[in-house]
Amino acid sequence: MSPSRHTTVAALGVLALAGTLALTGCTGSDPLNDPGASSSAAASGTIVIGSQDYYSNEIVAEIYAQALEGAGYSVDRQFRIGQREVYLPEIEAGDIDLFPEYTGNLLQYWEPDTTARLADDVYTELQAATPDGLRVLDQSPAADQDSYTVTREFADEWGLTTIDDLARVTVPLTLGANSEAETRPYGPEGLLATYGIEIGFTPIEDAGGPLTVKALKEGDIQVANIYSADPTIAANDLVSLQDTKGLFLASHVVPLASDNVDDAAAAIIDEVNAAMSPDDLIALNARSVDEGLPASTIAADWLTDKGLN
């Protein structure tokens, strides 16, 4: 972090700790209502929580933050940091304590040549690959992974249901995605190596958002990388092609935590993760896309619905 950012973190930590002194623990065995959590929070100080520059990831990070605050922990939000190449060095340096991640993509960052593809295999290998001073908590049933997506018209024209089927397309293909996808294992080189399909690349820096969808529907690109839990897939009648050869690893929501996240805080986050289903994640995303609600409101409502606040 820059000096100014460290100053901000410190100032926010003082304010947050002052607020924590006014909180009292609740009774009950639920870790989200554990009176011991407040004393643990006071001992461990402020937990810095980060998120990607992507609304879905920010919502999950906000859920973590509110769940911990409800148990008496002091939290500093460092949201919308950027993509993995930007924020992981900060996590590894100890500047961020908790971050909602995705098992497959995180594993490929640390182990680009991994052969793991199924959810449990990916998680087991990820645990072993996580650097010293960090750990992954329990993975969630909720998943949000990269997917190659086309328009319904393009799928019907060429008879596309799987990524393999792109081989029968005789017009030039261009993939649209965030710029870092060009060099990731599932980018154009990975598609060529895994499926034997050549594809061009156009960077579109909105993580599969409206600019990507617009380019796809207007034919500027033929294939888009859109996350599987994005409600715009259904809203725009798009088709996510089946990945029959494991180009994309299973990517379940998983918290990446530093040693500053104590066992009581980890138990809170594990309970939150266990309660989040794949349908929940899509619904959370839809509230952001369709209703334009802030992450704080979406998170608070979800925690209330699940009885976790």
DRENVEXDO-363141 format. One record per residue (C-alpha): residue number from 0; x negated, y negated, z negated. Coordinates in pm, 1 decimal, padded with zeros to 6 digits. Example, Ala and Ser with C-alpha at 12.3 -4.5 7.8 and 13.67 -1.06 7.14 Angstrom:
<nodes>
+-----+----------+----------+----------+
|  nr |       px |       py |       pz |
+-----+----------+----------+----------+
|   0 | -01230.0 |  00450.0 | -00780.0 |
|   1 | -01367.0 |  00106.0 | -00714.0 |
+-----+----------+----------+----------+
</nodes>
This chain:
<nodes>
+-----+----------+----------+----------+
|  nr |       px |       py |       pz |
+-----+----------+----------+----------+
|   0 |  00000.0 |  00000.0 |  00000.0 |
|   1 | -00106.6 | -00364.1 |  00047.7 |
|   2 | -00189.1 | -00574.2 | -00263.8 |
|   3 |  00139.0 | -00763.2 | -00225.6 |
|   4 |  00329.9 | -00435.9 | -00210.7 |
|   5 |  00155.4 | -00308.7 | -00524.1 |
|   6 |  00251.1 | -00633.3 | -00696.5 |
|   7 |  00613.4 | -00582.7 | -00593.2 |
|   8 |  00612.3 | -00225.0 | -00720.7 |
|   9 |  00469.5 | -00336.6 | -01053.9 |
|  10 |  00719.6 | -00620.8 | -01092.4 |
|  11 |  01011.7 | -00398.2 | -01006.8 |
|  12 |  00882.5 | -00136.6 | -01248.8 |
|  13 |  00882.3 | -00389.0 | -01536.7 |
|  14 |  01237.3 | -00497.2 | -01457.3 |
|  15 |  01356.5 | -00138.8 | -01416.9 |
|  16 |  01196.3 | -00027.2 | -01744.8 |
|  17 |  01364.3 | -00316.6 | -01923.4 |
|  18 |  01697.4 | -00195.7 | -01788.9 |
|  19 |  01619.8 |  00160.0 | -01895.9 |
|  20 |  01587.3 |  00049.6 | -02261.7 |
|  21 |  01953.4 | -00048.1 | -02252.5 |
|  22 |  02063.1 |  00298.7 | -02141.6 |
|  23 |  02162.6 |  00581.2 | -02374.3 |
|  24 |  02163.8 |  00950.7 | -02293.6 |
|  25 |  02482.3 |  01153.8 | -02251.9 |
|  26 |  02551.3 |  01488.1 | -02408.0 |
|  27 |  02581.1 |  01814.5 | -02218.4 |
|  28 |  02363.5 |  02084.9 | -02069.9 |
|  29 |  02389.1 |  01950.3 | -01712.5 |
|  30 |  02044.1 |  01806.9 | -01620.3 |
|  31 |  02218.9 |  01504.8 | -01474.2 |
|  32 |  02364.2 |  01434.9 | -01820.4 |
|  33 |  02072.5 |  01557.5 | -02031.2 |
|  34 |  01980.7 |  01324.0 | -02320.7 |
|  35 |  01622.7 |  01446.3 | -02295.6 |
|  36 |  01592.5 |  01300.7 | -01949.8 |
|  37 |  01591.7 |  00941.1 | -02076.8 |
|  38 |  01301.4 |  01004.9 | -02313.4 |
|  39 |  01113.1 |  01180.3 | -02032.4 |
|  40 |  01172.3 |  00883.3 | -01805.9 |
|  41 |  01036.4 |  00643.4 | -02062.3 |
|  42 |  00724.5 |  00856.7 | -02096.8 |
|  43 |  00657.3 |  00897.7 | -01726.5 |
|  44 |  00736.2 |  00541.2 | -01615.9 |
|  45 |  00892.1 |  00434.5 | -01288.7 |
|  46 |  00949.2 |  00690.9 | -01013.7 |
|  47 |  00882.0 |  00541.1 | -00670.7 |
|  48 |  01120.3 |  00687.9 | -00411.2 |
|  49 |  01063.0 |  00640.9 | -00040.3 |
|  50 |  01258.6 |  00709.1 |  00277.1 |
|  51 |  01205.6 |  00721.0 |  00650.2 |
|  52 |  01323.4 |  00435.4 |  00868.8 |
|  53 |  01635.9 |  00636.9 |  00947.7 |
|  54 |  01979.1 |  00591.1 |  00794.1 |
|  55 |  02037.1 |  00960.6 |  00717.0 |
|  56 |  01710.2 |  00991.0 |  00526.4 |
|  57 |  01779.0 |  00666.5 |  00341.0 |
|  58 |  02116.3 |  00800.3 |  00223.7 |
|  59 |  01956.2 |  01112.2 |  00075.4 |
|  60 |  01684.8 |  00901.5 | -00089.6 |
|  61 |  01952.7 |  00676.0 | -00239.2 |
|  62 |  02136.5 |  00980.9 | -00374.5 |
|  63 |  01814.0 |  01090.7 | -00545.6 |
|  64 |  01762.9 |  00740.3 | -00684.7 |
|  65 |  02114.1 |  00705.5 | -00828.0 |
|  66 |  02108.9 |  01055.8 | -00976.6 |
|  67 |  01782.8 |  00979.4 | -01158.2 |
|  68 |  01901.9 |  00636.7 | -01271.8 |
|  69 |  02216.6 |  00798.0 | -01409.6 |
|  70 |  01994.0 |  01014.1 | -01629.3 |
|  71 |  01798.6 |  00714.7 | -01757.9 |
|  72 |  01503.1 |  00715.1 | -01522.3 |
|  73 |  01353.1 |  00394.8 | -01388.9 |
|  74 |  01340.4 |  00396.6 | -01008.5 |
|  75 |  01164.3 |  00177.8 | -00753.1 |
|  76 |  01305.3 |  00208.5 | -00400.9 |
|  77 |  01057.1 |  00185.5 | -00112.8 |
|  78 |  01298.0 |  00268.5 |  00170.1 |
|  79 |  01275.5 |  00244.1 |  00549.8 |
|  80 |  00897.2 |  00286.3 |  00548.1 |
|  81 |  00866.1 |  00440.7 |  00892.3 |
|  82 |  00790.2 |  00780.2 |  01036.3 |
|  83 |  00585.4 |  01066.8 |  00893.4 |
|  84 |  00252.6 |  00942.1 |  01025.8 |
|  85 |  00302.4 |  00621.3 |  00826.5 |
|  86 |  00446.2 |  00733.8 |  00494.0 |
|  87 |  00273.6 |  01067.5 |  00430.0 |
|  88 | -00067.9 |  00905.3 |  00374.6 |
|  89 |  00098.0 |  00682.4 |  00113.9 |
|  90 |  00249.6 |  00985.8 | -00058.4 |
|  91 | -00082.2 |  01170.8 | -00051.1 |
|  92 | -00251.2 |  00859.3 | -00196.7 |
|  93 | -00009.6 |  00858.4 | -00491.5 |
|  94 |  00180.6 |  00541.5 | -00398.0 |
|  95 |  00514.5 |  00724.5 | -00360.0 |
|  96 |  00644.8 |  00987.9 | -00604.4 |
|  97 |  00953.6 |  01131.4 | -00436.4 |
|  98 |  01060.2 |  01155.5 | -00073.7 |
|  99 |  01338.8 |  01350.1 |  00100.9 |
| 100 |  01166.7 |  01555.7 |  00369.6 |
| 101 |  01254.0 |  01832.8 |  00615.7 |
| 102 |  01086.3 |  02169.9 |  00579.7 |
| 103 |  00997.7 |  02253.7 |  00939.9 |
| 104 |  00868.4 |  01915.4 |  01050.4 |
| 105 |  00672.8 |  01866.9 |  00728.9 |
| 106 |  00511.0 |  02209.2 |  00765.5 |
| 107 |  00413.7 |  02135.2 |  01125.7 |
| 108 |  00253.3 |  01809.1 |  01014.2 |
| 109 |  00020.2 |  01995.5 |  00780.1 |
| 110 |  00000.9 |  02323.6 |  00976.4 |
| 111 |  00049.0 |  02244.2 |  01348.0 |
| 112 | -00020.1 |  02604.2 |  01451.1 |
| 113 |  00225.5 |  02766.3 |  01211.7 |
| 114 |  00416.0 |  03064.3 |  01347.2 |
| 115 |  00691.1 |  03041.6 |  01083.7 |
| 116 |  01033.6 |  02968.8 |  01231.1 |
| 117 |  01306.9 |  03099.5 |  00996.3 |
| 118 |  01415.5 |  02892.0 |  00696.7 |
| 119 |  01273.7 |  03106.7 |  00415.7 |
| 120 |  00946.5 |  03173.1 |  00600.3 |
| 121 |  00903.2 |  02803.8 |  00669.9 |
| 122 |  00971.1 |  02712.1 |  00305.9 |
| 123 |  00729.3 |  02973.0 |  00170.2 |
| 124 |  00451.6 |  02857.3 |  00401.4 |
| 125 |  00529.0 |  02493.3 |  00322.9 |
| 126 |  00481.7 |  02558.5 | -00049.0 |
| 127 |  00135.1 |  02697.3 |  00022.4 |
| 128 |  00043.8 |  02412.9 |  00260.3 |
| 129 |  00141.5 |  02127.4 |  00026.4 |
| 130 | -00169.7 |  01937.8 | -00091.5 |
| 131 | -00285.5 |  01930.3 | -00453.1 |
| 132 | -00101.1 |  01675.2 | -00663.5 |
| 133 |  00219.9 |  01725.7 | -00466.0 |
| 134 |  00487.3 |  01993.9 | -00460.0 |
| 135 |  00807.7 |  02064.4 | -00275.5 |
| 136 |  01118.0 |  02112.6 | -00487.3 |
| 137 |  01403.8 |  02346.7 | -00389.5 |
| 138 |  01519.0 |  02324.3 | -00030.3 |
| 139 |  01881.7 |  02231.9 |  00030.4 |
| 140 |  02137.9 |  02426.7 |  00235.1 |
| 141 |  02171.8 |  02103.0 |  00434.0 |
| 142 |  01959.0 |  02088.6 |  00747.2 |
| 143 |  01884.5 |  01811.1 |  00993.6 |
| 144 |  01648.2 |  01916.6 |  01266.2 |
| 145 |  01539.1 |  01797.8 |  01605.2 |
| 146 |  01747.1 |  01917.9 |  01897.8 |
| 147 |  01727.8 |  01874.6 |  02273.2 |
| 148 |  02057.7 |  01717.9 |  02373.4 |
| 149 |  02217.5 |  01641.7 |  02711.1 |
| 150 |  02544.2 |  01490.2 |  02828.4 |
| 151 |  02842.7 |  01716.8 |  02884.7 |
| 152 |  02840.9 |  01621.5 |  03253.8 |
| 153 |  02474.2 |  01715.1 |  03295.5 |
| 154 |  02527.9 |  02044.6 |  03111.8 |
| 155 |  02825.1 |  02132.5 |  03332.1 |
| 156 |  02645.7 |  02030.6 |  03652.6 |
| 157 |  02348.9 |  02260.1 |  03589.2 |
| 158 |  02511.6 |  02525.1 |  03371.4 |
| 159 |  02309.9 |  02440.4 |  03059.7 |
| 160 |  02366.4 |  02600.9 |  02720.8 |
| 161 |  02007.2 |  02678.1 |  02613.9 |
| 162 |  01671.5 |  02507.2 |  02652.1 |
| 163 |  01571.8 |  02794.8 |  02880.9 |
| 164 |  01839.5 |  02680.8 |  03124.9 |
| 165 |  01652.3 |  02356.3 |  03193.0 |
| 166 |  01428.7 |  02564.5 |  03419.4 |
| 167 |  01706.9 |  02573.2 |  03680.3 |
| 168 |  01730.8 |  02192.0 |  03702.1 |
| 169 |  01572.6 |  02074.8 |  04027.9 |
| 170 |  01567.8 |  01700.2 |  03960.2 |
| 171 |  01289.5 |  01540.2 |  03752.8 |
| 172 |  01353.0 |  01557.6 |  03378.5 |
| 173 |  01268.6 |  01285.7 |  03127.6 |
| 174 |  01287.6 |  01323.0 |  02749.8 |
| 175 |  01377.7 |  01022.0 |  02536.4 |
| 176 |  01266.4 |  01008.0 |  02173.2 |
| 177 |  01062.6 |  00807.7 |  01923.3 |
| 178 |  00707.3 |  00756.1 |  02053.5 |
| 179 |  00545.7 |  00997.8 |  01807.4 |
| 180 |  00749.8 |  01285.4 |  01954.4 |
| 181 |  00533.2 |  01273.6 |  02266.5 |
| 182 |  00241.7 |  01433.5 |  02080.9 |
| 183 |  00427.7 |  01647.8 |  01830.1 |
| 184 |  00435.3 |  02028.8 |  01873.3 |
| 185 |  00794.3 |  02021.0 |  02001.7 |
| 186 |  00729.0 |  01741.3 |  02254.8 |
| 187 |  00656.7 |  01775.6 |  02628.1 |
| 188 |  00344.3 |  01989.0 |  02575.1 |
| 189 |  00530.9 |  02219.4 |  02337.6 |
| 190 |  00821.2 |  02250.0 |  02580.1 |
| 191 |  00579.2 |  02345.8 |  02857.8 |
| 192 |  00391.7 |  02595.9 |  02642.6 |
| 193 |  00703.5 |  02756.2 |  02492.2 |
| 194 |  00947.7 |  02745.3 |  02782.8 |
| 195 |  00734.0 |  02668.3 |  03087.7 |
| 196 |  00937.7 |  02353.5 |  03155.6 |
| 197 |  00773.0 |  02028.0 |  03263.6 |
| 198 |  00931.4 |  01706.6 |  03142.8 |
| 199 |  00840.3 |  01339.3 |  03144.0 |
| 200 |  00865.1 |  01116.0 |  02838.8 |
| 201 |  01016.5 |  00776.0 |  02761.5 |
| 202 |  00972.9 |  00626.3 |  02412.3 |
| 203 |  01295.5 |  00495.7 |  02258.4 |
| 204 |  01237.8 |  00377.0 |  01903.2 |
| 205 |  01575.6 |  00432.2 |  01738.2 |
| 206 |  01552.2 |  00795.3 |  01618.1 |
| 207 |  01821.2 |  00922.9 |  01852.9 |
| 208 |  02047.2 |  00624.9 |  01786.7 |
| 209 |  02265.0 |  00411.8 |  02017.0 |
| 210 |  01981.2 |  00310.3 |  02248.3 |
| 211 |  01892.9 |  00675.3 |  02304.6 |
| 212 |  02255.6 |  00772.2 |  02362.5 |
| 213 |  02300.3 |  00480.6 |  02605.1 |
| 214 |  01990.7 |  00585.5 |  02803.4 |
| 215 |  02119.1 |  00943.2 |  02812.7 |
| 216 |  02468.3 |  00851.8 |  02928.8 |
| 217 |  02337.4 |  00610.4 |  03192.0 |
| 218 |  02096.0 |  00869.4 |  03332.9 |
| 219 |  01774.8 |  00684.7 |  03244.1 |
| 220 |  01676.4 |  01002.0 |  03059.6 |
| 221 |  01819.9 |  01350.1 |  03104.2 |
| 222 |  01727.7 |  01496.8 |  02765.2 |
| 223 |  01728.5 |  01328.6 |  02423.5 |
| 224 |  01588.2 |  01434.8 |  02090.0 |
| 225 |  01882.6 |  01380.9 |  01853.8 |
| 226 |  01895.2 |  01522.2 |  01502.2 |
| 227 |  02140.0 |  01807.0 |  01460.9 |
| 228 |  02335.5 |  01639.2 |  01178.0 |
| 229 |  02392.2 |  01319.3 |  01374.9 |
| 230 |  02768.4 |  01257.3 |  01416.9 |
| 231 |  02708.1 |  01082.0 |  01749.5 |
| 232 |  02662.6 |  01423.6 |  01912.4 |
| 233 |  03029.8 |  01509.1 |  01861.1 |
| 234 |  03150.0 |  01150.3 |  01898.9 |
| 235 |  02995.4 |  01123.5 |  02246.8 |
| 236 |  03074.3 |  01481.7 |  02353.2 |
| 237 |  02703.5 |  01562.3 |  02390.6 |
| 238 |  02561.4 |  01914.0 |  02410.9 |
| 239 |  02271.0 |  02030.6 |  02193.2 |
| 240 |  02089.8 |  02304.5 |  02380.7 |
| 241 |  02023.0 |  02626.1 |  02190.8 |
| 242 |  01658.6 |  02678.2 |  02102.8 |
| 243 |  01619.3 |  03049.5 |  02179.8 |
| 244 |  01238.8 |  03062.1 |  02145.0 |
| 245 |  01183.1 |  02867.6 |  01825.7 |
| 246 |  01041.2 |  02544.5 |  01965.4 |
| 247 |  01193.7 |  02369.4 |  01664.0 |
| 248 |  01133.3 |  02507.7 |  01315.6 |
| 249 |  01418.1 |  02538.5 |  01065.9 |
| 250 |  01427.1 |  02201.2 |  00888.6 |
| 251 |  01619.8 |  02191.9 |  00563.6 |
| 252 |  01626.8 |  01888.0 |  00339.4 |
| 253 |  01349.7 |  01929.9 |  00080.4 |
| 254 |  01215.2 |  01681.4 | -00175.1 |
| 255 |  00840.9 |  01617.0 | -00169.8 |
| 256 |  00736.8 |  01520.8 | -00522.1 |
| 257 |  00424.0 |  01400.3 | -00700.6 |
| 258 |  00311.6 |  01501.7 | -01047.0 |
| 259 |  00483.2 |  01186.8 | -01176.7 |
| 260 |  00817.3 |  01365.4 | -01124.3 |
| 261 |  00849.5 |  01565.9 | -01445.9 |
| 262 |  01040.7 |  01891.7 | -01489.4 |
| 263 |  01358.9 |  01719.9 | -01611.0 |
| 264 |  01364.6 |  01487.4 | -01309.7 |
| 265 |  01291.2 |  01780.1 | -01078.3 |
| 266 |  01588.1 |  01970.6 | -01223.9 |
| 267 |  01814.4 |  01675.5 | -01146.3 |
| 268 |  01698.9 |  01660.4 | -00786.0 |
| 269 |  01725.7 |  02038.2 | -00745.4 |
| 270 |  02088.4 |  02025.3 | -00860.3 |
| 271 |  02163.6 |  01746.9 | -00613.7 |
| 272 |  01999.8 |  01941.0 | -00330.5 |
| 273 |  02189.1 |  02260.1 | -00410.8 |
| 274 |  02519.1 |  02072.3 | -00393.6 |
| 275 |  02455.5 |  01927.8 | -00046.9 |
| 276 |  02595.6 |  02139.8 |  00236.2 |
| 277 |  02532.9 |  02102.8 |  00610.5 |
| 278 |  02883.8 |  01959.7 |  00650.6 |
| 279 |  02817.0 |  01716.4 |  00367.2 |
| 280 |  02515.0 |  01578.3 |  00547.9 |
| 281 |  02710.0 |  01524.4 |  00869.5 |
| 282 |  02991.1 |  01355.9 |  00674.0 |
| 283 |  02744.4 |  01128.9 |  00492.8 |
| 284 |  02591.5 |  01028.6 |  00824.6 |
| 285 |  02934.4 |  00966.7 |  00975.8 |
| 286 |  03021.1 |  00722.7 |  00696.8 |
| 287 |  02714.5 |  00522.0 |  00790.3 |
| 288 |  02766.1 |  00536.6 |  01168.1 |
| 289 |  03145.8 |  00511.4 |  01185.7 |
| 290 |  03228.3 |  00299.3 |  00879.8 |
| 291 |  02910.2 |  00093.4 |  00859.5 |
| 292 |  02881.7 |  00148.3 |  00484.9 |
| 293 |  02555.2 |  00085.7 |  00299.5 |
| 294 |  02357.6 |  00381.1 |  00167.6 |
| 295 |  02426.3 |  00273.4 | -00191.9 |
| 296 |  02804.1 |  00306.2 | -00147.8 |
| 297 |  02782.8 |  00635.3 |  00042.2 |
| 298 |  02551.5 |  00784.1 | -00220.9 |
| 299 |  02764.3 |  00671.2 | -00514.8 |
| 300 |  03081.6 |  00814.6 | -00361.9 |
| 301 |  02916.2 |  01148.6 | -00285.7 |
| 302 |  02776.7 |  01183.0 | -00637.7 |
| 303 |  03121.3 |  01107.2 | -00779.4 |
| 304 |  03290.7 |  01358.2 | -00548.0 |
| 305 |  03044.0 |  01626.3 | -00657.9 |
| 306 |  03073.5 |  01535.9 | -01026.2 |
| 307 |  02703.2 |  01457.6 | -01042.8 |
| 308 |  02704.8 |  01109.3 | -01189.6 |
+-----+----------+----------+----------+
</nodes>
